[in-house]
């Protein structure tokens, strides 16, 4: 998606450790017009998949997921990193290691909102190692839900995440795939 790639080149910042900051427009402060175009593109890509639920993980993917859900006319469910008092009943639970934070945490979704009749599109802002997606796929598997695919805004193509997900037989569609970020220069595939 040229629009997203151009915005990354214009406003993205590369930091040591292969960290790309896009927080001025994608996952902290959000450019809603850009997110709207991202949502349209995910709808175009997955239009034949009968998506009836979008799943993401808190917090950075929620904005993208909500805008995308408007085009599918379906609800968004996000996996929470901690169980709160307002989640009643039983939950599906898995562990996810965060590449950015370097920690492992439990993520949960209420069994009330994810089940065997769901055709789930997983949406996230970044794909690097693939741990978050693997955790979300595990939650769907526990629920008996069908994962129709994963929609990723920015993929670090030089890291193993997409390969790990595809090896599980899950479709991955990324809108901007970064081939390298050497010496602070971003190159796309």
C-alpha positions as CSV (number, residue, x, y, z in Angstrom):
1,X,0.0,0.0,0.0
2,X,1.9,3.0,-1.3
3,X,0.0,5.5,0.9
4,X,1.2,3.7,4.0
5,X,4.7,3.2,2.7
6,X,5.0,6.9,1.9
7,X,3.8,7.9,5.4
8,X,6.3,5.5,7.0
9,X,9.1,7.1,4.9
10,X,8.0,10.6,5.8
11,X,7.2,10.2,9.5
12,X,8.6,6.9,10.7
13,X,11.7,6.8,12.9
14,X,14.2,4.0,13.0
15,X,15.8,3.2,16.4
16,X,18.5,0.6,17.4
17,X,17.3,-3.0,17.7
18,X,15.2,-2.8,14.5
19,X,12.6,-0.6,16.2
20,X,10.4,1.4,13.9
21,X,8.4,4.2,15.6
22,X,5.2,5.1,13.8
23,X,3.5,6.5,16.8
24,X,2.9,9.9,15.3
25,X,0.3,8.4,12.9
26,X,-0.5,4.7,13.5
27,X,-0.4,3.4,17.0
28,X,-0.3,6.2,19.5
29,X,-1.5,9.3,17.8
30,X,-3.7,8.0,15.0
31,X,-4.3,9.5,11.5
32,X,-7.9,8.4,11.1
33,X,-8.0,9.2,7.4
34,X,-5.0,6.9,6.9
35,X,-6.6,4.2,9.1
36,X,-9.8,4.5,7.0
37,X,-7.7,3.7,3.9
38,X,-6.1,0.8,5.7
39,X,-9.5,-0.5,6.7
40,X,-10.8,-0.3,3.1
41,X,-7.7,-2.2,1.9
42,X,-8.2,-5.0,4.4
43,X,-11.9,-5.2,3.3
44,X,-10.8,-5.4,-0.4
45,X,-8.3,-8.2,0.4
46,X,-10.5,-10.3,2.6
47,X,-13.9,-9.5,1.0
48,X,-14.6,-13.1,0.1
49,X,-13.9,-14.6,3.5
50,X,-17.3,-14.0,5.3
51,X,-15.6,-12.3,8.2
52,X,-17.9,-11.9,11.2
53,X,-15.4,-11.0,13.9
54,X,-12.2,-9.0,14.0
55,X,-9.7,-9.9,16.7
56,X,-6.7,-7.9,17.9
57,X,-4.6,-7.5,21.0
58,X,-4.5,-4.5,23.3
59,X,-3.5,-1.8,22.7
60,X,-1.9,-0.7,19.5
61,X,-4.0,-2.8,17.1
62,X,-7.4,-1.6,18.5
63,X,-7.6,1.6,16.4
64,X,-6.9,-0.2,13.1
65,X,-9.2,-3.0,14.0
66,X,-12.1,-0.7,14.8
67,X,-11.8,1.2,11.6
68,X,-11.5,-2.0,9.6
69,X,-14.6,-3.5,11.4
70,X,-16.7,-0.7,10.0
71,X,-16.1,-2.1,6.5
72,X,-17.0,-5.6,7.5
73,X,-20.0,-4.5,9.6
74,X,-18.8,-6.8,12.4
75,X,-17.7,-6.4,16.0
76,X,-14.1,-6.1,17.2
77,X,-12.8,-8.3,20.1
78,X,-9.5,-7.5,21.7
79,X,-7.4,-9.8,23.8
80,X,-6.7,-8.2,27.2
81,X,-3.4,-8.5,28.9
82,X,-5.0,-8.7,32.4
83,X,-8.2,-10.0,33.7
84,X,-10.4,-7.2,35.1
85,X,-13.5,-7.3,37.3
86,X,-15.7,-6.5,34.3
87,X,-14.9,-9.8,32.5
88,X,-17.3,-12.2,34.0
89,X,-17.3,-15.9,33.5
90,X,-14.7,-18.1,31.8
91,X,-12.0,-17.0,29.4
92,X,-9.6,-18.4,26.8
93,X,-6.1,-17.7,27.9
94,X,-2.7,-17.9,26.2
95,X,0.8,-16.5,26.7
96,X,2.5,-13.9,24.4
97,X,6.0,-12.7,24.4
98,X,6.3,-9.1,23.4
99,X,9.2,-8.3,21.0
100,X,9.0,-4.6,21.8
101,X,8.7,-4.9,25.6
102,X,10.8,-8.0,26.1
103,X,8.2,-9.6,28.5
104,X,5.8,-12.5,28.4
105,X,2.3,-11.9,29.5
106,X,-1.0,-13.8,29.6
107,X,-3.8,-12.6,27.2
108,X,-7.4,-13.5,27.5
109,X,-10.7,-13.2,25.8
110,X,-14.1,-14.0,27.3
111,X,-15.6,-17.3,26.0
112,X,-18.8,-15.3,25.7
113,X,-17.5,-13.4,22.6
114,X,-15.5,-16.0,20.7
115,X,-16.9,-19.3,19.5
116,X,-17.1,-22.0,16.8
117,X,-19.4,-19.9,14.5
118,X,-16.9,-17.1,14.2
119,X,-14.9,-16.4,11.1
120,X,-12.1,-14.3,12.5
121,X,-9.8,-11.8,10.8
122,X,-6.9,-11.0,13.1
123,X,-5.7,-7.4,12.7
124,X,-2.5,-5.9,14.2
125,X,-0.3,-2.9,13.6
126,X,3.1,-4.8,13.4
127,X,4.4,-8.2,12.6
128,X,8.0,-9.0,13.6
129,X,8.5,-12.3,15.5
130,X,4.9,-13.3,15.2
131,X,4.3,-14.0,18.9
132,X,1.2,-11.9,19.2
133,X,-0.4,-13.5,16.2
134,X,0.4,-17.0,17.3
135,X,-1.2,-16.2,20.7
136,X,-4.4,-14.8,19.0
137,X,-4.5,-17.9,16.7
138,X,-4.2,-20.1,19.8
139,X,-7.2,-18.3,21.4
140,X,-9.2,-18.9,18.2
141,X,-8.2,-22.5,18.1
142,X,-9.3,-22.9,21.8
143,X,-12.7,-21.5,20.8
144,X,-13.1,-23.5,17.7
145,X,-13.3,-20.3,15.6
146,X,-11.9,-20.2,12.1
147,X,-9.1,-17.8,11.4
148,X,-9.6,-16.6,7.9
149,X,-6.3,-14.6,7.9
150,X,-4.2,-11.9,9.5
151,X,-4.2,-8.3,8.3
152,X,-1.0,-6.5,9.2
153,X,-0.3,-2.8,8.7
154,X,3.5,-3.0,8.9
155,X,5.5,-6.2,8.5
156,X,9.2,-6.5,9.2
157,X,10.0,-8.9,6.4
158,X,13.5,-9.4,7.6
159,X,12.2,-11.1,10.8
160,X,10.6,-14.5,11.0
161,X,7.0,-13.7,12.0
162,X,5.2,-14.1,8.7
163,X,7.0,-17.3,7.9
164,X,6.1,-18.7,11.3
165,X,2.4,-17.8,10.8
166,X,2.3,-19.1,7.2
167,X,3.9,-22.4,8.3
168,X,0.8,-22.9,10.4
169,X,-1.4,-22.6,7.3
170,X,-2.7,-19.1,8.1
171,X,-3.0,-16.4,5.4
172,X,-1.0,-13.2,6.1
173,X,-1.6,-10.0,4.2
174,X,0.7,-7.1,5.1
175,X,0.1,-3.6,3.7
176,X,3.8,-2.4,4.0
177,X,6.6,-5.0,4.1
178,X,9.9,-3.6,5.2
179,X,12.9,-5.4,3.7
180,X,15.6,-3.6,5.8
181,X,16.2,-0.7,8.1
182,X,20.0,-0.6,7.9
183,X,21.6,2.6,9.0
184,X,18.2,4.2,9.6
185,X,17.2,3.8,5.9
186,X,13.9,2.0,5.4
187,X,13.6,-0.2,2.3
188,X,10.4,-1.9,1.3
189,X,9.9,-5.2,-0.6
